[in-house]
Amino acid sequence: MREVAVVGVGMTQFGMSEKTQVEMFSEAAMDAITESNIEPRDIQALFLGNGLGDFEEGQMNMAPMCAAEIGIPNIPATRFEGACASATVAMRNAYLWVASGFYDIVLTGGTEKAMAMGTPMATRTFAMGSDSRYEGFAGITFPGAFGMAAHLYSKKYGIPLQKLKEQMAMVAVKNHKNGVLNPKAQFRKEITVEKVLSGIVIADPLQLLDCCPFSDGAAALVFASVDKAKELTKKPIYIAGVGQGSAGPLYTQKDFTRIRARETAVKQSYMQAGVGPKDIDICELHDCFTIAEILATEGLGFFDFGKGSQAVEEGKTSLNGEIPINPSGGLKAKGHPIGATGAAQAYEIVKQLREECGERQVKGAKIGMIDTLGGDLATVCNMILRR
């Protein structure tokens, strides 16, 4: 297997867009292509993440539409669907094809347009990422699943629920503070713990500001073999390890505080990269809800199980902390266009490792990780990148 590097990245503004999903991806893709010092004709394949294009815009076979839009209509173009992890699954597959030697240059990323559906329709379609037999029709939405996870976490580790709510609120406060520094973020306004705790209840104990928004947006990356990468850029960012894991419905998973798919995936990533949790300088992870960030920091090995919420309170996950988490603002403030989320995480890590993030730059970051969760804790895909 060959080494693979990221040679170019692009990302749209997250939030509400008047553009179609194909148009948004084309915008991000052309920025990534231009930054890579290549022409569209140099791209040999497209691997696209998209979750709900058929419901959002009636556009199911989206990847070839995106390829045609940027002037490469005849290349292999494939859509990947892994719920919220769709783009990361697409990127992992793009990496494997280049590493295998079959392709030298591949375009990958994702796109999604959720805000046009409105809250009721978006909630219904998002819930299709869960188990349709025993969850969706029983009324278990994703806020419901993570609300249960918060209750389980509180009971399992003996943390009073009110204390945990305050610690979860600190996650939201931190990510909004980071989002202020990100010009592409959906929300660029600081909030307080008091504001979070005074919000309406969405799924007890989760309140409105514990939850990420619906978003429109796209992000794209160009992957190249190491030989090509050295010809194209002075700042290649290497893909050191990738991992993917899966799990069945929630009723088969038993303990929501331990996301086994994540633990399986990250073990693969660490082994391939030859590093461990203490070697990671920066991480973009899946904070669809504030409790989700806490669970992820433990599942990835950054903190002991049951200590993730305390770590937030102690400032260990802040920009200047022990392991900066979600310097982009995360899903919570940057936004969560599900088919594009993983690619946006990779965009941020690449920019951080190149030292191109301005006020939110994590000093001295050399190794970064992305971790994306899809569906009812059923798909997790992660990637380790290095300078």
C-alpha angles and dihedrals in degrees: 000000000000126000113259128204138191108239101174141015137189136180138178127226108277121229126058118353132187090206126094121250090255091051092048093051091047090055093051092041095052090051090051092046093048091048089050093058092234136115122240089250089064091066113099101188143004124222110189131188117212131151112184110011092129093057097036100048107357088253110130105156093054106149097071089046089056092047092051092047092061094044103262103101099155104053122102106274120184133181119218123202122195099143108246091354093058097114094046091051088050091049093048090053092046089053092050093051093051093042090052091058095242093113131023100195126028132174116218141164138098148260137203140170111198105148095073090064095063125226101289095049094040091050091050095048094043088054089061085077088071128069107295095203102055108010117034097046091043089060098254105148122176092264086053093051093050092043087059090047090055092051091048091048091050093050097040095052099032095244112150109244094236090052091050091049089055091049091048089051088056089059090056092046092051094048094047089050089054092045091059087066094050114084091198095052122116094222118040101171129100120236134193134232088245091055091051093049093049093054126110117275114253100176114348121288092013115089129195096273091048087069130077119234133248107259146184120220151108139221132189140190135190116222121198138176113263094254092052092043093057089054094049107043143019090216109051114172111211126220103230101177143355134196140179132186137173142198138187131246121323094257089063094049096063100185112053091186089071112054100200094189089061094048090050093048097045092049088060092048095049093047094050094045093045092229139106137216093277090059094060111100099185138008138197107199140170109279097165083147127014092247088053091063091051092050091047095053088056096042091052090053100248092122136015117266109276093021101082095091091050090050090058091051090051092052095245092135098047124110090269095035136108093276114008108222123200101351087175090065091262125235087309096066107005090052139245117250091169100216091048102038099096092047090051089052089052090047089057095047092048090050091047093050089049089050093238101129103096115202094007094050114135104221118237096004110164104156124041137178137206123199124184128187122205130196124332093350085292104120125039124172127177140176136197118213130188140185 
